Amino acid sequence: MATRDPLEFVQEELGKLREAGLYRALRVLEGEQGPRARIDGRTVINLSSNNYLGLTTHPRLRRAAVRAVEQYGVGSGAVRTIIGTMTLHQELEERLAAFKKTEACIVFQSGCAANQGVIQSLLTPQDLVFSDELNHASIIDGCRLSRAEIKVYPHRDTAALRRLLEETRERQARKLIVSDGVFSMDGDIAPLPELVALGEEFGAIVMVDDAHASGVLGANGRGSVDHFGLHGRVHIQVGTLSKAIGALGGYVAGSRALRDFLIHRARPFLFSTSHPPSVAATCLAALDVLEQEPELIQRLWDNTRYFKQGLSDLGFNTGQSQTPITPVIVGEGALAMKLSDRLFQEGVFAQGIAYPTVARDKARVRTIVTAAHTRDDLDQALEAFRKVGRELGLVGR
Ligand SMILES: *Cc1c(COP(=O)(O)O)cnc(C)c1O
């Protein structure tokens, strides 16, 4: 008997995306992840990578990876809790703890896995989590996996957070306040001093996800806790090794007890194989570079200021950004995709981002400058924005 294809809805959903102008084919990078990159057969200025310091191609990192492959092979062969903990993994955790000025650190396969693992491990269905409305999807997933009650507070609104904490003051529950350190779609910074003060007042755990802050904010890129001088007052610092660090992975920096607990409870740590040794070696070399080449971070911030000013002088709406992530907010999803497509034709790659990644009326093209961009790259990109922005009526003539 002929039956309907049970996956027919997939085609229907794709059709809807096409009609709405939101269907995307994956762009393909045909070479290195660099400030100018070959994408889909064209060499363009790349304003869409998280390679903040240009470390994906740094000679010291390449050498460290190659050497580790030669010395240890290409894979770890097991999960961490069986026999997948190599000396390099241990060394990386010790170095990261020292970098973050915490007692200990535990590395996960990705920042995404770190968020899911830590929140799920710490909270039960009886507990409460207070989460910024613009927190990263992996934080939201971690909250959902824990089945704790989720109280979402308006973006960076600490008065609203205080009200939620007051309403639940009497609840006998573990309480967790969690926020991105730098918000990935808007580039603004969390009000961490206020979050810490509220955590201390209401007895809540404070967790910050510094995926976009590590390597960017604070001395030598130590992150938002260092930026605000809050060492010792944030219980959980999540970071990624996939962005400024240039390789792949995530970590949780905090107390030794927290690390030991996560080793026994965090499901991605327990049930998924550890990094290849080359990745751990790459990350160790990246930490050397952060400590020994602070000029990279200086260049990142010089470029950030220059490009942000340029976009705002042209009259674009760049939101509240305070970091190298600068959104160009246009409103409609299809318009953001159109802007991105036209920029690409003019030699600039800046990803269009629409609902559900951002609110329906806040679709945007997101730009990220890196230390590796030259002034010439940035001037050329601004010229493309000027031309296409006028053409689409986004800025005046
Ligand atoms: C990118 C990102 C992650 C995920 O990190 P990966 O290492 O790529 O999995 C987590 N949190 C935030 C805020 C991010 O921007």
The ligand as a Gaussian input file, in Angstrom:
#p B3LYP/6-31G(d) Opt

LIG

0 1
 C       29.566000      30.575000      19.730000
 C       28.966000      30.581000      21.073000
 C       28.877000      29.392000      21.815000
 C       29.255000      28.067000      21.234000
 O       30.618000      27.878000      21.179000
 P       31.191000      26.699000      20.250000
 O       32.539000      26.453000      20.804000
 O       31.188000      27.206000      18.856000
 O       30.270000      25.537000      20.431000
 C       28.383000      29.463000      23.099000
 N       27.976000      30.637000      23.623000
 C       28.026000      31.784000      22.944000
 C       27.574000      33.055000      23.584000
 C       28.510000      31.785000      21.642000
 O       28.546000      32.931000      20.952000

